[in-house]
Amino acid sequence: MRISPQTITFSETEVIPWRQVRRVRMSGDKLRFDLIDGAVKELGDLSPHTIDLAFRTFDAYVRHHKEEESSEEGKGPQKKKQRY
């Protein structure tokens, strides 16, 4: 497994972007990725470092995504001030 700021690589053929992940959590001794389409990916036998990295990377992605959304909300059509 490989974790980058944009994706999680489970295998050579399975790469999932963070935008498709709804939640990351521990389920027993396995790291669980709940995807937005309802699918679940579970991985076991991971080092504490890898588990921590997954949580920190997902948290950073969510925070960055929320910042982008809030900055885009302010970019809507601006009302011009009327002068009398």
trRosetta pair geometry for C-beta under 8 A, 3 or more apart (Angstrom, degrees):
i j d omega theta_ij theta_ji phi_ij phi_ji
1 8 7.0 -13 -167 -178 99 90
1 9 6.6 157 -157 85 47 64
1 10 5.9 -11 -109 -120 86 44
1 43 6.1 27 -57 -142 151 163
1 46 7.2 -28 42 -108 141 115
1 50 6.8 92 82 -168 119 134
2 8 7.5 160 83 -163 52 45
2 9 4.0 3 54 52 97 115
3 8 5.7 -9 -108 -114 71 74
3 9 7.7 -142 -64 24 31 75
3 50 7.4 148 -5 -155 128 76
3 53 5.4 149 66 131 150 113
3 54 5.8 -137 -96 -89 152 66
3 57 5.3 -178 165 8 122 166
4 7 5.3 20 54 51 105 73
4 8 7.8 -163 29 -77 66 34
4 9 7.5 47 -2 -13 101 101
4 57 7.7 132 108 -153 15 143
5 18 7.7 -61 160 -15 42 143
5 57 6.4 -141 -105 -152 47 101
5 60 7.0 -69 -133 103 91 127
5 61 6.9 158 -173 -78 66 92
6 17 6.2 -42 163 -136 77 84
6 18 6.4 -134 -172 4 29 104
7 15 5.2 8 178 180 138 99
7 16 6.4 148 -158 77 81 38
7 17 5.3 -53 -97 -100 80 49
7 18 6.7 -127 -89 -25 28 75
8 15 7.3 167 81 -156 45 55
8 16 5.1 -13 57 61 95 92
8 18 7.1 105 -21 -75 91 69
8 21 7.4 73 -1 -56 131 137
8 33 6.9 -150 63 -96 168 160
8 54 7.4 44 -111 -127 124 97
9 12 8.0 30 -178 -90 111 26
9 14 7.4 127 -163 92 52 61
9 15 4.9 -17 -106 -107 73 86
10 14 4.2 -35 61 99 109 116
10 15 7.3 -163 19 -83 73 35
10 16 6.9 40 -16 -1 109 104
10 41 6.4 -104 -90 -165 145 144
10 43 7.4 -150 -130 -74 97 125
11 14 4.7 51 42 31 89 99
16 20 5.4 -109 -175 70 94 128
16 21 6.8 97 135 -55 120 95
16 33 7.3 126 87 141 154 152
16 35 7.0 -94 -160 -104 142 121
16 41 7.3 -156 -7 -11 158 154
17 20 5.3 96 68 1 78 100
17 21 8.0 -142 106 -9 49 88
18 21 5.4 -54 -157 25 50 116
18 57 7.3 -131 -96 139 136 96
18 58 6.4 -178 -145 -116 113 65
18 61 4.2 -89 147 -155 154 167
19 61 7.8 -133 -62 171 56 126
19 65 7.5 144 -103 -102 84 142
20 35 5.4 -4 149 -151 90 98
20 36 5.5 -119 -161 19 53 104
20 37 7.2 -14 -166 -8 101 97
21 24 6.5 18 168 -53 131 89
21 33 5.5 -66 -128 -167 110 102
21 34 7.2 97 -164 72 68 51
21 35 6.0 -59 -105 -106 47 59
21 36 7.3 -48 -12 -26 2 84
21 58 6.3 -90 108 -126 143 114
21 61 8.0 68 57 88 118 149
22 34 4.8 -60 64 106 104 95
22 35 6.3 99 1 175 93 11
22 36 4.9 134 -55 -78 100 63
23 33 7.8 165 86 -156 50 41
23 34 4.3 10 53 46 92 117
24 31 7.1 -8 -170 -176 93 94
24 32 7.2 156 -157 83 46 55
24 33 5.8 -12 -105 -104 75 67
24 34 7.7 -149 -70 21 30 76
24 54 5.8 -168 -168 144 146 102
24 55 5.9 -166 107 -99 131 60
24 58 4.5 178 1 -8 139 171
25 31 8.0 163 89 -157 29 53
25 32 5.3 -23 70 63 75 103
25 34 7.3 16 17 -10 104 109
26 29 7.7 -14 -171 -125 103 15
26 30 7.2 145 -159 77 61 42
26 31 6.3 -41 -102 -102 63 51
26 32 6.9 131 -132 12 12 93
26 51 7.4 33 -85 -159 107 127
27 30 5.2 -26 68 69 85 95
27 31 8.0 118 23 -137 78 6
27 32 4.4 50 -4 -31 116 137
27 42 6.5 -67 55 -120 126 119
29 44 6.0 56 109 -138 91 100
30 42 4.5 25 156 -176 138 105
30 43 6.2 154 -163 73 87 32
30 44 4.5 -54 -100 -77 88 83
31 42 7.0 153 77 -155 46 55
31 43 5.0 -17 58 62 97 91
31 44 7.6 175 16 -81 71 35
31 46 5.6 -7 -8 22 126 151
31 50 7.8 -108 -28 119 158 97
31 51 5.5 -158 -79 -117 125 87
31 54 5.9 70 -168 66 144 165
32 40 6.2 -16 -166 -170 99 106
32 41 7.3 153 -156 81 49 49
32 42 5.0 -15 -102 -101 75 82
33 40 6.9 153 78 -159 55 53
33 41 4.3 -5 55 58 108 99
33 42 7.7 -162 22 -72 69 37
33 43 7.9 34 -6 -1 102 100
34 40 5.7 -19 -106 -107 60 84
35 38 6.9 -31 80 43 84 21
35 39 4.5 -1 46 64 129 85
35 40 6.9 -153 10 -79 86 33
35 41 7.0 67 -35 -6 110 95
43 46 5.8 63 123 -46 108 123
46 50 4.5 -114 -179 83 106 128
46 51 5.3 126 109 -54 123 87
47 50 4.7 97 56 4 81 100
47 51 7.1 -147 94 -3 44 86
48 51 5.6 -55 -148 38 35 113
48 52 6.1 35 155 -19 68 107
49 52 5.8 -57 -147 39 28 110
49 53 6.2 31 154 -21 64 109
50 53 5.6 -53 -145 36 30 114
50 54 6.5 35 154 -23 63 102
51 54 5.8 -52 -153 30 30 112
51 55 6.8 24 153 -12 63 105
52 55 5.9 -59 -152 39 33 108
52 56 6.1 26 156 -14 68 111
53 56 5.9 -58 -140 42 29 108
53 57 5.9 27 162 -19 66 111
54 57 6.1 -57 -142 38 24 108
54 58 6.3 21 160 -16 61 109
55 58 6.0 -58 -146 38 27 108
55 59 6.2 27 156 -19 64 110
56 59 5.7 -56 -146 38 30 113
56 60 6.3 30 155 -19 65 106
57 60 5.7 -53 -147 36 31 111
57 61 6.4 34 153 -21 64 104
58 61 5.6 -53 -149 34 32 113
58 62 6.4 31 154 -18 66 105
59 62 5.9 -55 -147 36 30 109
59 63 6.3 29 155 -17 65 107
60 63 5.8 -54 -144 39 30 110
60 64 6.2 29 157 -18 65 109
61 64 5.9 -59 -147 39 27 109
61 65 6.1 27 156 -20 64 110
62 65 5.7 -56 -145 37 28 112
62 66 6.4 29 156 -19 64 106
63 66 5.9 -56 -149 35 29 110
63 67 6.5 31 153 -20 63 105
64 67 5.7 -54 -151 34 32 113
64 68 6.6 34 151 -20 65 103
65 68 5.7 -52 -152 33 33 112
65 69 6.5 33 151 -19 65 104
66 69 5.6 -53 -148 36 34 112
66 70 6.3 28 156 -15 67 106
67 70 6.0 -57 -145 39 30 106
67 71 6.3 25 157 -16 65 109
68 71 5.9 -60 -146 39 29 107
68 72 6.3 28 156 -20 65 109
69 72 5.8 -58 -148 36 29 110
69 73 6.7 38 152 -29 63 100
70 73 5.6 -42 -151 21 36 117
70 74 7.4 31 154 -13 59 101
71 74 6.1 -56 -161 34 38 109
71 75 7.1 41 144 -27 64 107
72 75 5.4 -55 -155 25 44 119
73 76 6.9 -20 -179 -21 42 107
